[in-house]
Amino acid sequence: MYCRNCGKELPGTTQFCMGCGARPHSGKAYCAGCGEPTTPLTEICVKCGSRATAKAAGEGDDWMPVVAGVLGLIISIPGLIIGLAFAALGWLVPPGVGWLTMLLGSPLIVLAIIGIVGSIFALRRRIWGFALAGAICAFIIALPWIVPAIILGIPAIVFTVIGKSRFQ
């Protein structure tokens, strides 16, 4: 395989070219099959016959961690607001009931913060374990409302797990 950006021969299936630092299939100046110079309009290499527009294995599924992060944020931010509202409500209601609302709000705040931080890790495709923890916390936040848990929480977990190879 050859780097499409600089034309350098690459050993095996590598994530980045050691010659130019680009992803091997990100350029359009050289054929990935033989290293022959090409133009941006080249679809098939005239020297070796390989497709110039072929993608590397696993390339193109970068959207999964991003979608997981967005779904986690959609759940976690309202969860944080609701948790803060419960905690604040504890100071406003009569003393016999106030401790109960604070007790409900505190874990919700913690789960929401973990969900937000994990979602940011997923958006940046960094530290897969934190991203997965954030997706799970977002799912737990959405459990009282079953439809958001199914529509948003489960896909956030699934996309984080399936997109594991895209994390650094």
C-alpha positions in Angstrom: 0.0 0.0 0.0 1.2 3.5 -0.8 0.3 6.8 0.8 -2.1 8.8 -1.4 -0.8 12.1 0.0 3.0 11.6 -0.6 3.4 8.4 -2.5 5.6 6.6 0.1 5.3 2.8 0.4 3.6 1.8 3.7 4.1 -1.4 5.7 0.9 -3.3 6.3 -2.2 -1.4 7.3 -1.0 1.7 9.2 -3.1 4.5 10.6 -0.7 7.3 9.5 2.0 7.7 6.9 5.5 7.9 8.4 6.6 10.1 5.5 4.0 12.9 5.7 1.9 12.1 8.8 -1.4 12.0 6.9 -3.9 9.2 6.9 -2.8 6.9 4.0 -6.1 7.3 2.0 -6.6 11.1 2.8 -4.7 12.4 -0.2 -5.4 12.3 -4.0 -2.0 12.8 -5.4 -0.8 9.1 -5.6 -2.3 5.7 -6.3 -2.7 3.6 -3.1 -2.0 0.4 -5.1 1.3 1.3 -6.9 2.3 4.8 -5.8 1.9 6.2 -9.4 1.0 10.0 -9.4 -2.7 10.7 -10.0 -5.0 13.7 -10.3 -7.9 14.6 -8.1 -10.3 13.4 -10.9 -8.6 9.9 -11.2 -11.0 7.1 -10.3 -9.0 4.2 -11.6 -5.2 4.0 -11.8 -4.0 3.5 -15.4 -0.9 1.7 -14.3 -2.2 -0.9 -11.9 -6.0 -0.7 -12.3 -6.8 -0.2 -8.6 -9.6 2.2 -7.6 -8.3 5.5 -6.6 -11.3 6.3 -4.4 -11.1 3.1 -2.2 -11.2 3.6 1.5 -9.1 1.9 4.1 -10.8 -0.7 6.3 -12.7 1.0 9.1 -12.4 4.4 7.5 -15.7 6.3 7.3 -17.2 5.3 10.6 -15.9 8.3 12.4 -19.5 9.4 12.9 -20.3 6.8 15.5 -18.4 8.4 18.5 -19.7 11.9 17.4 -23.3 10.7 17.4 -22.8 8.9 20.7 -21.4 12.1 22.2 -24.3 14.3 20.9 -26.9 11.8 22.2 -25.2 11.7 25.6 -25.2 15.5 25.8 -28.9 15.6 24.7 -29.7 13.4 27.7 -27.1 14.7 30.3 -27.6 18.4 30.0 -31.3 18.3 30.9 -30.5 15.7 33.5 -28.1 18.2 35.1 -30.7 20.9 35.0 -33.3 18.6 36.6 -30.9 17.5 39.3 -30.0 21.1 40.1 -33.7 21.9 40.3 -34.3 19.0 42.7 -31.4 20.1 44.9 -32.5 23.8 44.9 -36.1 22.7 45.6 -34.9 21.0 48.7 -34.1 24.3 50.2 -37.5 25.8 49.4 -39.9 23.1 50.5 -40.7 22.2 54.2 -37.9 20.5 56.1 -39.6 17.1 56.2 -39.7 16.8 52.4 -36.6 18.9 51.5 -34.1 16.2 52.3 -35.9 13.8 49.9 -35.7 16.2 47.0 -32.0 16.8 47.7 -31.5 13.0 48.0 -33.0 12.6 44.5 -31.1 15.6 43.0 -27.6 14.7 44.2 -27.1 11.4 42.3 -28.8 12.9 39.2 -26.2 15.7 39.3 -23.3 13.3 39.6 -24.6 11.1 36.8 -25.2 14.1 34.6 -21.7 15.4 35.1 -20.2 12.0 34.3 -22.5 11.9 31.2 -21.4 15.3 30.0 -17.7 14.6 30.5 -18.0 11.2 28.9 -19.9 12.7 25.9 -17.1 15.3 25.5 -14.6 12.5 25.4 -16.7 10.7 22.8 -16.9 13.8 20.7 -13.1 14.2 20.8 -12.7 10.5 20.3 -10.4 10.2 23.4 -10.3 7.7 26.3 -12.9 5.2 25.2 -13.6 4.0 28.8 -14.7 7.5 29.9 -16.8 7.8 26.8 -18.5 4.5 27.6 -19.1 5.5 31.2 -20.6 8.7 30.1 -23.0 6.9 27.7 -24.0 4.5 30.4 -24.7 7.3 32.9 -26.7 9.1 30.2 -28.8 6.0 29.8 -29.3 5.7 33.6 -30.4 9.4 33.7 -33.0 8.7 30.9 -34.4 5.5 32.5 -37.3 7.2 34.4 -38.5 8.4 31.0 -38.4 5.1 29.1 -38.7 6.5 25.5 -35.6 8.8 25.7 -33.6 5.9 27.3 -34.5 3.6 24.3 -34.2 6.3 21.6 -31.2 8.1 22.9 -29.5 6.2 25.6 -29.2 2.7 24.0 -27.8 4.1 20.7 -25.3 6.2 22.6 -24.0 3.1 24.3 -24.0 1.0 21.1 -22.3 3.7 19.0 -19.6 4.1 21.6 -19.0 0.3 21.8 -19.0 -0.2 18.0 -16.8 2.9 17.4 -14.2 1.8 19.9 -11.5 1.5 17.2 -11.9 5.2 16.3 -10.8 6.3 19.8 -7.2 7.3 20.6 
